[in-house]
Amino acid sequence: MKSWQTLIFLCVLTASIHAQEAHNVTQDPLSTLKNYTVLSNTSMSAGLPERVHFELLKASGLTHVIDLIPDDRTEERMLLEELNLNYLNIPVDWENPTIENFQSYVAQMQINTQEGGVTLTHCRLNWRGAVFSYLYQVTQLGIPEPEAKQTMLNIWQPNEVWQSYIEDVLAHYEFK
């Protein structure tokens, strides 16, 4: 390679590296939030957020968080208290979600709606969250079932346990 060709190659390579670094620096931090979905101007769902996600969401209007993960959630509860966000944990067993879990969710969503603001429903991967959001949209908000279902399916395809759960909740709310 001639020296002028080498110089041009190095300039192009350097420019490419700087462009990639600039892209990485300016990447939207919410793009790293697993299965993040805005459902309406008052509701969203996602996989497990980190502190930076909660901070960004709060800055854009988040006021309520419903966490569907079982186990000890003390760390998240303390973080959200620090950030002055309303928090509720509804521990939903992956292998045995219940009608009562969903009823608790509905009750909290109704409270959140009355209080105003934006609610984030989350779990680890937004699989529980996607199902609860779908069911809430269909049974409580009157969102057309195919529209709400497609949003859920964009996140995941429910397994047998969760498909059966969906059918049980829809039957409980006499949705046909």
N, C-alpha and C positions, 0 to 999 in steps of 0.2 A: 504494500500500500504506500502511496506517495505521501509525503509529509502534509500536504494540503488536504488530502483525503482523510488522513488520520485526524487532523485538526477538526474537520467538519464532522467526522464520526464522533469524536469526543464531545463536541458542542451539542450535537443531537442527543447523545446519551445523557449528558449532564442535564439538558433541558427536560428530558423524559423523566429522569430521577426526581428533579425538583417539582415537576408537575404531579408526580405520584405522591410525593411528600405533602404537597399542598392539599391534594385531595384527601389524604388521610387526616390531616389536621382539621380540615373543614367538614369532615363527614358528620352528618347529623347523628348525635348520640342516641336519638330514639331509634335509629336504624339498627342498633344493636339490641333493642328490646324484642325478645322472641315473640313472634306471632302478634305483634301490636296491631290492633284493629280499632279504628274509631267507628262506633256504631251510630252515634247521633251527636248533637251538640252538648249532650249531658251524660253520655255514656261511652266507655271504651273498655277494652279487655286486652290482656297481655299475659305473657309468661312472666316469670319471677323478675321483678324490677330490682335494679341496684339503686343505691342512694342517688346517683346522678340522674337516673330516670325519674325518680320521685321528685327531685328538685326541679327538673325541667317541666314535668307535668304540672306541678304546683304553680310554677310561673305562668303556665298557660291556662290556669283556671281549675285544676284538680282540687277538690275539697274532701272527697270521700274515697276510702279504699275498702273493698271487700276482698278478703283473702280466703281462698277456698282450700288452702293447704292444711292437712292435719299436722300433728306433732307440736313441739314447743315453738311458738311464734313470738316469744318474748322480745327477741332482738328487733324484729320488724315493728312490733307494737311500740317499743321505745323510740325507734327511729322516727316513726310517724307522729308520735307525741312531740318529739323535738321539732319536727317540721310543721307542727300544728295542723295536722290532717286528721280527720275523723277516720277511725279504724274499727273494723269488725272482722273477726276471724270466724268463719263457719267451717269447721273441720270436716271435709267431705272425704270419706274413705273411698279410695280408688276402686276397690272391688265391691263396695256396697253403698253406693249413694242412695239417699232416702228421700221420700216425699217431704219429710220434715226438714231436710236440708234446704230443699227448694222453697218451702214455705217460709223459712227463716230469711232466705235471700229476698223473696218477694216483699216481706214485711220491711226489711231494711231498705230496699230500693224505694218503697213508698215513702218512708221517712226521709230518705235522701232527696227525693223529688220535692217533698214539702219544704225542706230546708233550702233547696236550691243548690246550685253548683254542679260540678261534674263528678261522676263516680267511675272509678277504675275497678273492674273485677279482675282478679288475677289468681293464678295458680302457678305451678312450675313451668308448664309449656303452653298454657292457655287452652288446654283440652277440656278440663272441667269448666273453665271460664267460658269457653265457646259454647258449650252445651247449655249452661245456665243462662247465658245471654240470649241464645236462640229461644229457649223455652220462655224466658221472660218477655221477649219481643212478641212471640206468638200468643201466649196465654194472657198477657197483661196489657200489651200496647196495641194489639190488633194489627201488627205488621203482617203482611201476607206471608204465609208459611214458606212458599218457595223462595222468596227473597231472603228471609231470615235463615233458612236452611243453607242457602248457597254461601252466605257469609260464614256459617259454621264449617261447611265443607271446604272452604278455602283455607281453613286452619288445620282441620284433621277429619278423617273418616272414623266415626265412632265404632268401637269394637262391639262385641256381642253384649257385654255388661252394660255399656252406655247406650246402645241402641234400645235394649230392653227398658232401661231407665227412662229414656225419652218417651217411649210408648206408654209407660206407666204414668208419667207426669201428664202427658197429653190426655190420657183417659181420665185421670183424677180431675182435671180441669174441664172435662167433657168437650175437649177439642176434637173435632172430626176432620 
